[in-house]
């Protein structure tokens, strides 16, 4: 069994692949409902991260750091999309629309 599959922390992070869990966490963090587009981006980033980490474990030492970096970047993107609320960056005119 792969190292990242053993950890409860990894399982928690990879649960971002679920739209329902991502929506629940987004609501808890931001107090706002998660739209379908953002949910898809979060889910896709989490899935990509899992695949990068899985491939890194099975790869040659020469490419393992690069695949791990891309895994961290993808997982970071999922977490940022989950916790970041675009509403607060909008101008008052954009909010009125």
C-alpha positions in Angstrom: 0.0 0.0 0.0 1.3 3.4 -0.9 2.5 5.7 1.8 0.0 8.5 1.1 -2.9 6.0 1.2 -2.1 5.0 4.8 -2.4 8.5 6.3 -5.7 9.8 7.5 -4.5 13.3 6.5 -4.0 12.2 2.9 -7.5 10.6 2.9 -8.9 13.8 4.2 -7.3 15.9 1.5 -8.2 13.5 -1.2 -11.8 13.6 -0.1 -11.8 16.9 -2.1 -12.5 14.6 -5.0 -16.1 14.5 -3.8 -18.3 17.3 -4.9 -20.5 16.9 -1.8 -17.6 17.1 0.6 -16.0 20.1 -1.2 -19.4 21.9 -1.1 -19.8 21.2 2.6 -16.3 22.4 3.5 -16.6 25.5 1.3 -19.8 26.4 3.0 -18.2 25.9 6.4 -15.1 28.0 5.5 -16.7 30.9 3.5 -20.4 30.8 4.5 -21.3 30.6 0.8 -22.6 27.9 -1.5 -20.1 26.4 -3.9 -21.0 26.8 -7.5 -20.8 23.9 -10.0 -17.8 25.3 -11.9 -15.7 25.8 -8.8 -16.6 22.4 -7.5 -15.5 20.8 -10.7 -12.2 22.7 -10.5 -11.6 21.6 -6.9 -12.5 17.9 -7.7 -10.2 17.9 -10.8 -7.3 19.4 -9.0 -7.6 16.9 -6.2 -7.7 14.0 -8.7 -4.7 15.3 -10.6 -2.8 15.6 -7.3 -3.6 12.0 -6.4 -2.4 10.8 -9.8 0.8 12.9 -9.6 1.6 11.4 -6.2 0.8 7.9 -7.3 3.0 8.2 -10.4 5.8 9.8 -8.3 5.9 6.7 -6.0 6.3 4.4 -9.0 8.8 6.6 -11.0 12.5 6.8 -11.4 14.4 9.0 -9.0 15.2 11.4 -11.8 11.5 12.4 -12.3 10.1 11.8 -8.8 10.8 15.3 -7.5 9.0 16.9 -10.5 6.0 14.7 -10.2 5.8 15.4 -6.4 6.0 19.1 -7.1 3.1 18.9 -9.5 1.2 16.9 -7.0 1.7 19.5 -4.3 0.8 22.3 -6.8 -2.4 20.6 -7.8 -3.4 19.8 -4.2 -2.6 23.4 -3.2 -4.8 24.7 -6.0 -7.7 22.6 -4.8 -7.3 23.9 -1.2 -7.0 27.5 -2.4 -10.1 27.2 -4.6 -11.9 25.6 -1.7 -11.2 28.3 0.8 -11.0 31.4 -1.3 -14.2 33.4 -1.8 -14.2 35.4 -5.0 -17.1 37.5 -3.7 -14.8 39.5 -1.4 -12.6 40.5 -4.4 -15.4 41.8 -6.5 -16.2 45.5 -6.8 -19.5 46.7 -5.6 -20.7 47.1 -9.2 -19.9 43.4 -9.9 -21.7 42.3 -6.7 -24.8 44.2 -7.8 -25.1 42.2 -11.0 
